[in-house]
Amino acid sequence: MDDNLVIDLTDRGPTDVPCPYCGAGVLLSTFTQWAGRPLTTTTCPSCLRTLTVSTATWARWSNTADA
Ligand SMILES: [Zn+2]
C-alpha cells in the first residue's frame, strides 16, 4: 500500500489534520521527525495507518496553529 504518502492538506483544524485514509483527526503534536529525512511521521489513532508529511508542511501547520 502507499504508507509513504506525503500529505499536503489545506483543509485542517487548528491543532489537528484529517487522516487522508479515514478522516479522523490526527493531532499535530503526535508527529515526530523522521531521522535523516525532511519528513515527520505519525500513526493515525483511528485506522493505524502511517501518515507522513514534509517537515516544512508540518512546521507551517504548527505555526498557524500557534497563531
Ligand atoms: Zn486514519
N, CA, C, O and the ligand as a Tripos MOL2 file, in Angstrom:
@<TRIPOS>MOLECULE
protein
  269   267    68     0     0
PROTEIN
NO_CHARGES

@<TRIPOS>ATOM
      1 N           0.8570   -1.1970    0.0000 N.3       1 MET1
      2 CA          0.0000    0.0000    0.0000 C.3       1 MET1
      3 C           0.8940    1.2480    0.0000 C.2       1 MET1
      4 O           2.1150    1.1580   -0.1300 O.2       1 MET1
      5 N           0.2790    2.3620    0.1420 N.am      2 ASP2
      6 CA          1.0180    3.6220   -0.0010 C.3       2 ASP2
      7 C           1.2780    4.2500    1.3610 C.2       2 ASP2
      8 O           0.7360    5.3090    1.6810 O.2       2 ASP2
      9 N           2.1080    3.5920    2.1570 N.am      3 ASP3
     10 CA          2.3630    4.0780    3.5060 C.3       3 ASP3
     11 C           3.3190    5.2570    3.5180 C.2       3 ASP3
     12 O           3.5170    5.8800    4.5620 O.2       3 ASP3
     13 N           3.9070    5.5690    2.3920 N.am      4 ASN4
     14 CA          4.8240    6.6970    2.3370 C.3       4 ASN4
     15 C           4.1820    7.9230    1.6970 C.2       4 ASN4
     16 O           4.8750    8.8670    1.3160 O.2       4 ASN4
     17 N           2.8760    7.9070    1.5810 N.am      5 LEU5
     18 CA          2.1660    9.0660    1.0660 C.3       5 LEU5
     19 C           2.5390   10.3240    1.8440 C.2       5 LEU5
     20 O           2.4640   10.3490    3.0730 O.2       5 LEU5
     21 N           2.9310   11.3430    1.1360 N.am      6 VAL6
     22 CA          3.2300   12.6200    1.7750 C.3       6 VAL6
     23 C           2.0030   13.5130    1.6520 C.2       6 VAL6
     24 O           1.5630   13.8680    0.5590 O.2       6 VAL6
     25 N           1.4820   13.8530    2.7970 N.am      7 ILE7
     26 CA          0.2330   14.5960    2.8520 C.3       7 ILE7
     27 C           0.5140   16.0890    2.6990 C.2       7 ILE7
     28 O           1.4940   16.5920    3.2490 O.2       7 ILE7
     29 N          -0.3050   16.7730    1.9860 N.am      8 ASP8
     30 CA         -0.2090   18.2260    1.9300 C.3       8 ASP8
     31 C          -1.6150   18.8140    1.9460 C.2       8 ASP8
     32 O          -2.0890   19.3830    0.9630 O.2       8 ASP8
     33 N          -2.2490   18.6610    3.0700 N.am      9 LEU9
     34 CA         -3.6380   19.0740    3.2030 C.3       9 LEU9
     35 C          -3.7460   20.5720    3.4560 C.2       9 LEU9
     36 O          -2.8990   21.1790    4.1110 O.2       9 LEU9
     37 N          -4.7850   21.1300    2.9300 N.am     10 THR10
     38 CA         -5.0740   22.5210    3.2570 C.3      10 THR10
     39 C          -6.2930   22.6200    4.1580 C.2      10 THR10
     40 O          -6.4960   23.6270    4.8360 O.2      10 THR10
     41 N          -7.1100   21.5600    4.1620 N.am     11 ASP11
     42 CA         -8.3120   21.5460    4.9930 C.3      11 ASP11
     43 C          -7.9730   20.8530    6.3070 C.2      11 ASP11
     44 O          -7.7810   19.6380    6.3540 O.2      11 ASP11
     45 N          -7.9020   21.6540    7.3800 N.am     12 ARG12
     46 CA         -7.4540   21.0940    8.6480 C.3      12 ARG12
     47 C          -7.9670   21.9360    9.8030 C.2      12 ARG12
     48 O          -8.4190   23.0650    9.6110 O.2      12 ARG12
     49 N          -7.8930   21.3790   11.0010 N.am     13 GLY13
     50 CA         -8.2550   22.1140   12.1940 C.3      13 GLY13
     51 C          -7.0500   22.8420   12.7360 C.2      13 GLY13
     52 O          -5.9590   22.7320   12.1770 O.2      13 GLY13
     53 N          -7.2280   23.5960   13.8330 N.am     14 PRO14
     54 CA         -6.1270   24.3760   14.3980 C.3      14 PRO14
     55 C          -5.0440   23.5270   15.0190 C.2      14 PRO14
     56 O          -3.8910   23.9560   15.0480 O.2      14 PRO14
     57 N          -5.3530   22.3480   15.5170 N.am     15 THR15
     58 CA         -4.3430   21.5220   16.1750 C.3      15 THR15
     59 C          -4.2820   20.1240   15.5980 C.2      15 THR15
     60 O          -3.5060   19.2970   16.0770 O.2      15 THR15
     61 N          -5.0780   19.8390   14.5850 N.am     16 ASP16
     62 CA         -5.0240   18.5050   14.0010 C.3      16 ASP16
     63 C          -5.2670   18.5670   12.5010 C.2      16 ASP16
     64 O          -5.6690   19.5940   11.9550 O.2      16 ASP16
     65 N          -5.0140   17.4450   11.8580 N.am     17 VAL17
     66 CA         -5.2560   17.3180   10.4240 C.3      17 VAL17
     67 C          -6.1300   16.0860   10.2030 C.2      17 VAL17
     68 O          -6.0260   15.1200   10.9590 O.2      17 VAL17
     69 N          -6.9730   16.1000    9.1990 N.am     18 PRO18
     70 CA         -7.7890   14.9120    8.9250 C.3      18 PRO18
     71 C          -6.9640   13.8190    8.2610 C.2      18 PRO18
     72 O          -6.2280   14.0790    7.3090 O.2      18 PRO18
     73 N          -7.0870   12.6170    8.7580 N.am     19 CYS19
     74 CA         -6.4160   11.4750    8.1410 C.3      19 CYS19
     75 C          -6.9170   11.3060    6.7070 C.2      19 CYS19
     76 O          -8.1260   11.2940    6.4780 O.2      19 CYS19
     77 N          -6.0030   11.1760    5.7310 N.am     20 PRO20
     78 CA         -6.4460   11.0240    4.3400 C.3      20 PRO20
     79 C          -7.0820    9.6700    4.0630 C.2      20 PRO20
     80 O          -7.7210    9.4860    3.0270 O.2      20 PRO20
     81 N          -6.9150    8.7360    4.9650 N.am     21 TYR21
     82 CA         -7.4640    7.4030    4.7650 C.3      21 TYR21
     83 C          -8.8500    7.2620    5.3820 C.2      21 TYR21
     84 O          -9.7460    6.6890    4.7630 O.2      21 TYR21
     85 N          -9.0360    7.7820    6.6000 N.am     22 CYS22
     86 CA        -10.2980    7.5360    7.3010 C.3      22 CYS22
     87 C         -10.9710    8.8280    7.7580 C.2      22 CYS22
     88 O         -12.1300    8.8020    8.1700 O.2      22 CYS22
     89 N         -10.2600    9.9650    7.6930 N.am     23 GLY23
     90 CA        -10.8740   11.2400    8.0330 C.3      23 GLY23
     91 C         -10.8250   11.6060    9.5030 C.2      23 GLY23
     92 O         -11.2760   12.6870    9.8850 O.2      23 GLY23
     93 N         -10.2840   10.7220   10.3400 N.am     24 ALA24
     94 CA        -10.1670   11.0240   11.7640 C.3      24 ALA24
     95 C          -9.1610   12.1510   11.9840 C.2      24 ALA24
     96 O          -8.2190   12.3080   11.2070 O.2      24 ALA24
     97 N          -9.3620   12.9260   13.0360 N.am     25 GLY25
     98 CA         -8.4280   13.9850   13.3700 C.3      25 GLY25
     99 C          -7.1470   13.4080   13.9490 C.2      25 GLY25
    100 O          -7.1850   12.5660   14.8460 O.2      25 GLY25
    101 N          -6.0100   13.8660   13.4320 N.am     26 VAL26
    102 CA         -4.7080   13.4260   13.9400 C.3      26 VAL26
    103 C          -3.9960   14.6490   14.4900 C.2      26 VAL26
    104 O          -3.7730   15.6160   13.7620 O.2      26 VAL26
    105 N          -3.6380   14.6150   15.7680 N.am     27 LEU27
    106 CA         -3.0370   15.7730   16.4050 C.3      27 LEU27
    107 C          -1.6550   16.0670   15.8290 C.2      27 LEU27
    108 O          -0.8430   15.1610   15.6420 O.2      27 LEU27
    109 N          -1.4000   17.3460   15.5510 N.am     28 LEU28
    110 CA         -0.0790   17.7480   15.0520 C.3      28 LEU28
    111 C           1.0180   17.3890   16.0480 C.2      28 LEU28
    112 O           2.1440   17.0840   15.6540 O.2      28 LEU28
    113 N           0.6900   17.4250   17.3380 N.am     29 SER29
    114 CA          1.7000   17.1810   18.3690 C.3      29 SER29
    115 C           2.1710   15.7350   18.3820 C.2      29 SER29
    116 O           3.1720   15.4240   19.0270 O.2      29 SER29
    117 N           1.4680   14.8390   17.6790 N.am     30 THR30
    118 CA          1.8850   13.4360   17.6790 C.3      30 THR30
    119 C           2.8870   13.1300   16.5730 C.2      30 THR30
    120 O           3.4690   12.0450   16.5440 O.2      30 THR30
    121 N           3.0950   14.0930   15.6490 N.am     31 PHE31
    122 CA          4.0700   13.8560   14.5810 C.3      31 PHE31
    123 C           5.4860   13.9480   15.1460 C.2      31 PHE31
    124 O           5.7780   14.8080   15.9770 O.2      31 PHE31
    125 N           6.3570   13.0580   14.6870 N.am     32 THR32
    126 CA          7.7480   13.0800   15.1020 C.3      32 THR32
    127 C           8.6480   13.1270   13.8730 C.2      32 THR32
    128 O           8.2940   12.6360   12.8010 O.2      32 THR32
    129 N           9.8150   13.7290   14.0560 N.am     33 GLN33
    130 CA         10.7710   13.8710   12.9600 C.3      33 GLN33
    131 C          11.2640   12.5150   12.4920 C.2      33 GLN33
    132 O          11.6000   11.6540   13.3050 O.2      33 GLN33
    133 N          11.3080   12.3260   11.1830 N.am     34 TRP34
    134 CA         11.8420   11.1020   10.5870 C.3      34 TRP34
    135 C          13.3440   11.2910   10.4510 C.2      34 TRP34
    136 O          13.7880   12.1460    9.6860 O.2      34 TRP34
    137 N          14.1350   10.5100   11.1770 N.am     35 ALA35
    138 CA         15.5770   10.6910   11.2190 C.3      35 ALA35
    139 C          16.1810   10.6340    9.8290 C.2      35 ALA35
    140 O          15.9230    9.7020    9.0670 O.2      35 ALA35
    141 N          16.9800   11.6270    9.5060 N.am     36 GLY36
    142 CA         17.7130   11.6360    8.2600 C.3      36 GLY36
    143 C          16.9320   12.1110    7.0520 C.2      36 GLY36
    144 O          17.4900   12.2090    5.9590 O.2      36 GLY36
    145 N          15.6490   12.4090    7.2250 N.am     37 ARG37
    146 CA         14.8550   12.8700    6.1020 C.3      37 ARG37
    147 C          14.0170   14.0670    6.5370 C.2      37 ARG37
    148 O          13.6480   14.1590    7.7080 O.2      37 ARG37
    149 N          13.7100   14.9830    5.6270 N.am     38 PRO38
    150 CA         12.9350   16.1790    5.9820 C.3      38 PRO38
    151 C          11.4510   15.8650    6.0410 C.2      38 PRO38
    152 O          10.6360   16.5090    5.3810 O.2      38 PRO38
    153 N          11.1150   14.8600    6.8470 N.am     39 LEU39
    154 CA          9.7330   14.4030    6.9470 C.3      39 LEU39
    155 C           9.3660   14.2130    8.4060 C.2      39 LEU39
    156 O          10.2230   13.9580    9.2510 O.2      39 LEU39
    157 N           8.0720   14.3420    8.6890 N.am     40 THR40
    158 CA          7.5740   13.9650   10.0030 C.3      40 THR40
    159 C           6.5400   12.8740    9.7920 C.2      40 THR40
    160 O           5.8840   12.8160    8.7520 O.2      40 THR40
    161 N           6.4000   12.0170   10.7790 N.am     41 THR41
    162 CA          5.5070   10.8780   10.6410 C.3      41 THR41
    163 C           4.7600   10.6170   11.9420 C.2      41 THR41
    164 O           5.2400   10.9490   13.0250 O.2      41 THR41
    165 N           3.5930   10.0260   11.8200 N.am     42 THR42
    166 CA          2.8070    9.6370   12.9730 C.3      42 THR42
    167 C           1.9140    8.4840   12.5560 C.2      42 THR42
    168 O           1.8930    8.0940   11.3880 O.2      42 THR42
    169 N           1.1770    7.9400   13.5160 N.am     43 THR43
    170 CA          0.2320    6.8810   13.2100 C.3      43 THR43
    171 C          -1.1730    7.3820   13.5140 C.2      43 THR43
    172 O          -1.4320    7.9190   14.5910 O.2      43 THR43
    173 N          -2.0710    7.2020   12.5630 N.am     44 CYS44
    174 CA         -3.4530    7.6030   12.7840 C.3      44 CYS44
    175 C          -4.0280    6.8130   13.9610 C.2      44 CYS44
    176 O          -3.9270    5.5860   13.9800 O.2      44 CYS44
    177 N          -4.6330    7.4960   14.9480 N.am     45 PRO45
    178 CA         -5.1710    6.7890   16.1110 C.3      45 PRO45
    179 C          -6.4130    5.9660   15.7810 C.2      45 PRO45
    180 O          -6.8350    5.1270   16.5780 O.2      45 PRO45
    181 N          -6.9910    6.2010   14.6220 N.am     46 SER46
    182 CA         -8.2290    5.5150   14.2560 C.3      46 SER46
    183 C          -7.9750    4.3010   13.3710 C.2      46 SER46
    184 O          -8.4010    3.1940   13.6990 O.2      46 SER46
    185 N          -7.2720    4.5040   12.2310 N.am     47 CYS47
    186 CA         -7.0650    3.4060   11.2860 C.3      47 CYS47
    187 C          -5.6650    2.8340   11.3620 C.2      47 CYS47
    188 O          -5.3620    1.8380   10.7050 O.2      47 CYS47
    189 N          -4.7920    3.4700   12.1740 N.am     48 LEU48
    190 CA         -3.4450    2.9730   12.4320 C.3      48 LEU48
    191 C          -2.5540    2.9750   11.1940 C.2      48 LEU48
    192 O          -1.5210    2.3060   11.1720 O.2      48 LEU48
    193 N          -2.9450    3.7190   10.1680 N.am     49 ARG49
    194 CA         -2.0580    3.8840    9.0190 C.3      49 ARG49
    195 C          -0.9660    4.8870    9.3850 C.2      49 ARG49
    196 O          -1.1690    5.7680   10.2200 O.2      49 ARG49
    197 N           0.2040    4.7370    8.7400 N.am     50 THR50
    198 CA          1.2860    5.6880    8.9330 C.3      50 THR50
    199 C           1.0220    6.9210    8.0740 C.2      50 THR50
    200 O           0.7610    6.8110    6.8760 O.2      50 THR50
    201 N           1.0900    8.0740    8.6880 N.am     51 LEU51
    202 CA          0.9150    9.3370    7.9800 C.3      51 LEU51
    203 C           2.2520   10.0550    7.9290 C.2      51 LEU51
    204 O           2.9720   10.1030    8.9270 O.2      51 LEU51
    205 N           2.5870   10.6090    6.7850 N.am     52 THR52
    206 CA          3.8600   11.2950    6.6140 C.3      52 THR52
    207 C           3.6240   12.6450    5.9620 C.2      52 THR52
    208 O           2.9020   12.7480    4.9710 O.2      52 THR52
    209 N           4.2320   13.6700    6.5190 N.am     53 VAL53
    210 CA          4.1950   14.9880    5.8900 C.3      53 VAL53
    211 C           5.6090   15.5580    5.8970 C.2      53 VAL53
    212 O           6.4420   15.1690    6.7160 O.2      53 VAL53
    213 N           5.8670   16.4760    4.9840 N.am     54 SER54
    214 CA          7.1840   17.1110    4.9870 C.3      54 SER54
    215 C           7.3340   17.9500    6.2460 C.2      54 SER54
    216 O           6.3550   18.4810    6.7700 O.2      54 SER54
    217 N           8.5660   18.0650    6.7240 N.am     55 THR55
    218 CA          8.8070   18.8710    7.9210 C.3      55 THR55
    219 C           8.3660   20.3150    7.7000 C.2      55 THR55
    220 O           7.8400   20.9520    8.6120 O.2      55 THR55
    221 N           8.5810   20.8310    6.4870 N.am     56 ALA56
    222 CA          8.1910   22.2050    6.1870 C.3      56 ALA56
    223 C           6.6840   22.3810    6.2950 C.2      56 ALA56
    224 O           6.1990   23.3710    6.8420 O.2      56 ALA56
    225 N           5.9510   21.4070    5.7650 N.am     57 THR57
    226 CA          4.4910   21.4820    5.8460 C.3      57 THR57
    227 C           4.0280   21.3930    7.2860 C.2      57 THR57
    228 O           3.1580   22.1520    7.7150 O.2      57 THR57
    229 N           4.6090   20.4660    8.0330 N.am     58 TRP58
    230 CA          4.2320   20.3080    9.4350 C.3      58 TRP58
    231 C           4.5070   21.5960   10.2130 C.2      58 TRP58
    232 O           3.6900   22.0320   11.0240 O.2      58 TRP58
    233 N           5.6810   22.2020    9.9500 N.am     59 ALA59
    234 CA          6.0460   23.4370   10.6370 C.3      59 ALA59
    235 C           5.0570   24.5510   10.2840 C.2      59 ALA59
    236 O           4.6780   25.3490   11.1410 O.2      59 ALA59
    237 N           4.6500   24.5960    9.0300 N.am     60 ARG60
    238 CA          3.6850   25.6200    8.6160 C.3      60 ARG60
    239 C           2.3670   25.4280    9.3490 C.2      60 ARG60
    240 O           1.7780   26.3940    9.8340 O.2      60 ARG60
    241 N           1.8990   24.1820    9.4340 N.am     61 TRP61
    242 CA          0.6740   23.8890   10.1610 C.3      61 TRP61
    243 C           0.8090   24.3060   11.6200 C.2      61 TRP61
    244 O          -0.0810   24.9440   12.1810 O.2      61 TRP61
    245 N           1.9490   23.9320   12.2320 N.am     62 SER62
    246 CA          2.1590   24.2240   13.6460 C.3      62 SER62
    247 C           2.2150   25.7250   13.9000 C.2      62 SER62
    248 O           1.6680   26.2230   14.8840 O.2      62 SER62
    249 N           2.8810   26.4330   13.0000 N.am     63 ASN63
    250 CA          2.9600   27.8930   13.1490 C.3      63 ASN63
    251 C           1.5730   28.5200   13.0550 C.2      63 ASN63
    252 O           1.2450   29.4450   13.7970 O.2      63 ASN63
    253 N           0.7710   28.0050   12.1380 N.am     64 THR64
    254 CA         -0.5860   28.5060   12.0000 C.3      64 THR64
    255 C          -1.4070   28.1940   13.2500 C.2      64 THR64
    256 O          -2.2020   29.0120   13.7130 O.2      64 THR64
    257 N          -1.1940   26.9900   13.7840 N.am     65 ALA65
    258 CA         -1.9290   26.5840   14.9730 C.3      65 ALA65
    259 C          -1.5980   27.4750   16.1610 C.2      65 ALA65
    260 O          -2.4520   27.7450   17.0060 O.2      65 ALA65
    261 N          -0.3510   27.9280   16.2150 N.am     66 ASP66
    262 CA          0.0710   28.7690   17.3430 C.3      66 ASP66
    263 C          -0.4250   30.2010   17.2050 C.2      66 ASP66
    264 O          -0.5180   30.9260   18.1960 O.2      66 ASP66
    265 N          -0.7370   30.6040   16.0020 N.am     67 ALA67
    266 CA         -1.1240   31.9970   15.7590 C.3      67 ALA67
    267 C          -2.4850   32.2890   16.3790 C.2      67 ALA67
    268 O          -2.9810   33.4110   16.2790 O.2      67 ALA67
    269 ZN         -6.9370    7.1850    9.6960 Zn       68 ZN68
@<TRIPOS>BOND
     1     1     2 1
     2     2     3 1
     3     3     4 2
     4     3     5 am
     5     5     6 1
     6     6     7 1
     7     7     8 2
     8     7     9 am
     9     9    10 1
    10    10    11 1
    11    11    12 2
    12    11    13 am
    13    13    14 1
    14    14    15 1
    15    15    16 2
    16    15    17 am
    17    17    18 1
    18    18    19 1
    19    19    20 2
    20    19    21 am
    21    21    22 1
    22    22    23 1
    23    23    24 2
    24    23    25 am
    25    25    26 1
    26    26    27 1
    27    27    28 2
    28    27    29 am
    29    29    30 1
    30    30    31 1
    31    31    32 2
    32    31    33 am
    33    33    34 1
    34    34    35 1
    35    35    36 2
    36    35    37 am
    37    37    38 1
    38    38    39 1
    39    39    40 2
    40    39    41 am
    41    41    42 1
    42    42    43 1
    43    43    44 2
    44    43    45 am
    45    45    46 1
    46    46    47 1
    47    47    48 2
    48    47    49 am
    49    49    50 1
    50    50    51 1
    51    51    52 2
    52    51    53 am
    53    53    54 1
    54    54    55 1
    55    55    56 2
    56    55    57 am
    57    57    58 1
    58    58    59 1
    59    59    60 2
    60    59    61 am
    61    61    62 1
    62    62    63 1
    63    63    64 2
    64    63    65 am
    65    65    66 1
    66    66    67 1
    67    67    68 2
    68    67    69 am
    69    69    70 1
    70    70    71 1
    71    71    72 2
    72    71    73 am
    73    73    74 1
    74    74    75 1
    75    75    76 2
    76    75    77 am
    77    77    78 1
    78    78    79 1
    79    79    80 2
    80    79    81 am
    81    81    82 1
    82    82    83 1
    83    83    84 2
    84    83    85 am
    85    85    86 1
    86    86    87 1
    87    87    88 2
    88    87    89 am
    89    89    90 1
    90    90    91 1
    91    91    92 2
    92    91    93 am
    93    93    94 1
    94    94    95 1
    95    95    96 2
    96    95    97 am
    97    97    98 1
    98    98    99 1
    99    99   100 2
   100    99   101 am
   101   101   102 1
   102   102   103 1
   103   103   104 2
   104   103   105 am
   105   105   106 1
   106   106   107 1
   107   107   108 2
   108   107   109 am
   109   109   110 1
   110   110   111 1
   111   111   112 2
   112   111   113 am
   113   113   114 1
   114   114   115 1
   115   115   116 2
   116   115   117 am
   117   117   118 1
   118   118   119 1
   119   119   120 2
   120   119   121 am
   121   121   122 1
   122   122   123 1
   123   123   124 2
   124   123   125 am
   125   125   126 1
   126   126   127 1
   127   127   128 2
   128   127   129 am
   129   129   130 1
   130   130   131 1
   131   131   132 2
   132   131   133 am
   133   133   134 1
   134   134   135 1
   135   135   136 2
   136   135   137 am
   137   137   138 1
   138   138   139 1
   139   139   140 2
   140   139   141 am
   141   141   142 1
   142   142   143 1
   143   143   144 2
   144   143   145 am
   145   145   146 1
   146   146   147 1
   147   147   148 2
   148   147   149 am
   149   149   150 1
   150   150   151 1
   151   151   152 2
   152   151   153 am
   153   153   154 1
   154   154   155 1
   155   155   156 2
   156   155   157 am
   157   157   158 1
   158   158   159 1
   159   159   160 2
   160   159   161 am
   161   161   162 1
   162   162   163 1
   163   163   164 2
   164   163   165 am
   165   165   166 1
   166   166   167 1
   167   167   168 2
   168   167   169 am
   169   169   170 1
   170   170   171 1
   171   171   172 2
   172   171   173 am
   173   173   174 1
   174   174   175 1
   175   175   176 2
   176   175   177 am
   177   177   178 1
   178   178   179 1
   179   179   180 2
   180   179   181 am
   181   181   182 1
   182   182   183 1
   183   183   184 2
   184   183   185 am
   185   185   186 1
   186   186   187 1
   187   187   188 2
   188   187   189 am
   189   189   190 1
   190   190   191 1
   191   191   192 2
   192   191   193 am
   193   193   194 1
   194   194   195 1
   195   195   196 2
   196   195   197 am
   197   197   198 1
   198   198   199 1
   199   199   200 2
   200   199   201 am
   201   201   202 1
   202   202   203 1
   203   203   204 2
   204   203   205 am
   205   205   206 1
   206   206   207 1
   207   207   208 2
   208   207   209 am
   209   209   210 1
   210   210   211 1
   211   211   212 2
   212   211   213 am
   213   213   214 1
   214   214   215 1
   215   215   216 2
   216   215   217 am
   217   217   218 1
   218   218   219 1
   219   219   220 2
   220   219   221 am
   221   221   222 1
   222   222   223 1
   223   223   224 2
   224   223   225 am
   225   225   226 1
   226   226   227 1
   227   227   228 2
   228   227   229 am
   229   229   230 1
   230   230   231 1
   231   231   232 2
   232   231   233 am
   233   233   234 1
   234   234   235 1
   235   235   236 2
   236   235   237 am
   237   237   238 1
   238   238   239 1
   239   239   240 2
   240   239   241 am
   241   241   242 1
   242   242   243 1
   243   243   244 2
   244   243   245 am
   245   245   246 1
   246   246   247 1
   247   247   248 2
   248   247   249 am
   249   249   250 1
   250   250   251 1
   251   251   252 2
   252   251   253 am
   253   253   254 1
   254   254   255 1
   255   255   256 2
   256   255   257 am
   257   257   258 1
   258   258   259 1
   259   259   260 2
   260   259   261 am
   261   261   262 1
   262   262   263 1
   263   263   264 2
   264   263   265 am
   265   265   266 1
   266   266   267 1
   267   267   268 2
@<TRIPOS>SUBSTRUCTURE
     1 MET1         2 RESIDUE 1 A MET
     2 ASP2         6 RESIDUE 1 A ASP
     3 ASP3        10 RESIDUE 1 A ASP
     4 ASN4        14 RESIDUE 1 A ASN
     5 LEU5        18 RESIDUE 1 A LEU
     6 VAL6        22 RESIDUE 1 A VAL
     7 ILE7        26 RESIDUE 1 A ILE
     8 ASP8        30 RESIDUE 1 A ASP
     9 LEU9        34 RESIDUE 1 A LEU
    10 THR10       38 RESIDUE 1 A THR
    11 ASP11       42 RESIDUE 1 A ASP
    12 ARG12       46 RESIDUE 1 A ARG
    13 GLY13       50 RESIDUE 1 A GLY
    14 PRO14       54 RESIDUE 1 A PRO
    15 THR15       58 RESIDUE 1 A THR
    16 ASP16       62 RESIDUE 1 A ASP
    17 VAL17       66 RESIDUE 1 A VAL
    18 PRO18       70 RESIDUE 1 A PRO
    19 CYS19       74 RESIDUE 1 A CYS
    20 PRO20       78 RESIDUE 1 A PRO
    21 TYR21       82 RESIDUE 1 A TYR
    22 CYS22       86 RESIDUE 1 A CYS
    23 GLY23       90 RESIDUE 1 A GLY
    24 ALA24       94 RESIDUE 1 A ALA
    25 GLY25       98 RESIDUE 1 A GLY
    26 VAL26      102 RESIDUE 1 A VAL
    27 LEU27      106 RESIDUE 1 A LEU
    28 LEU28      110 RESIDUE 1 A LEU
    29 SER29      114 RESIDUE 1 A SER
    30 THR30      118 RESIDUE 1 A THR
    31 PHE31      122 RESIDUE 1 A PHE
    32 THR32      126 RESIDUE 1 A THR
    33 GLN33      130 RESIDUE 1 A GLN
    34 TRP34      134 RESIDUE 1 A TRP
    35 ALA35      138 RESIDUE 1 A ALA
    36 GLY36      142 RESIDUE 1 A GLY
    37 ARG37      146 RESIDUE 1 A ARG
    38 PRO38      150 RESIDUE 1 A PRO
    39 LEU39      154 RESIDUE 1 A LEU
    40 THR40      158 RESIDUE 1 A THR
    41 THR41      162 RESIDUE 1 A THR
    42 THR42      166 RESIDUE 1 A THR
    43 THR43      170 RESIDUE 1 A THR
    44 CYS44      174 RESIDUE 1 A CYS
    45 PRO45      178 RESIDUE 1 A PRO
    46 SER46      182 RESIDUE 1 A SER
    47 CYS47      186 RESIDUE 1 A CYS
    48 LEU48      190 RESIDUE 1 A LEU
    49 ARG49      194 RESIDUE 1 A ARG
    50 THR50      198 RESIDUE 1 A THR
    51 LEU51      202 RESIDUE 1 A LEU
    52 THR52      206 RESIDUE 1 A THR
    53 VAL53      210 RESIDUE 1 A VAL
    54 SER54      214 RESIDUE 1 A SER
    55 THR55      218 RESIDUE 1 A THR
    56 ALA56      222 RESIDUE 1 A ALA
    57 THR57      226 RESIDUE 1 A THR
    58 TRP58      230 RESIDUE 1 A TRP
    59 ALA59      234 RESIDUE 1 A ALA
    60 ARG60      238 RESIDUE 1 A ARG
    61 TRP61      242 RESIDUE 1 A TRP
    62 SER62      246 RESIDUE 1 A SER
    63 ASN63      250 RESIDUE 1 A ASN
    64 THR64      254 RESIDUE 1 A THR
    65 ALA65      258 RESIDUE 1 A ALA
    66 ASP66      262 RESIDUE 1 A ASP
    67 ALA67      266 RESIDUE 1 A ALA
    68 ZN68       269 GROUP 0 **** ****
